[in-house]
Amino acid sequence: MGGLLWAIVVILFILWLLGWLAFHVGGGLIHILIVVAIILLIYNLVTGLGARL
């Protein structure tokens, strides 16, 4: 499950970069993508640390 979350974070981050650098799609959508990626990253870090303790 952790690998899937990392894949989603990476994909969302790449989409955010493409939208910001290349396509200039609606500003709100780009920021929503990066916020979701950051939330998933934090969730993965917290649950990963809890499993190791």
HUTAGI-V541091 format. One record per pair of residues at least 24 apart in sequence whose ideal C-beta (glycine too) atoms are under 7 Angstrom apart, sorted by the first residue. I is the first residue (numbers start at 1). J is the second residue. D is the distance in Angstrom with one decimal. If there is no record, write none. Layout:
# HUTAGI-V541091
i->I j->J d->D
i->I j->J d->D
This chain:
# HUTAGI-V541091
i->2 j->44 d->6.0
i->2 j->48 d->6.2
i->5 j->40 d->5.4
i->5 j->44 d->4.4
i->6 j->44 d->6.5
i->8 j->40 d->5.7
i->9 j->37 d->4.9
i->9 j->40 d->5.0
i->9 j->41 d->4.9
i->12 j->36 d->5.8
i->12 j->37 d->3.7
i->13 j->37 d->5.0
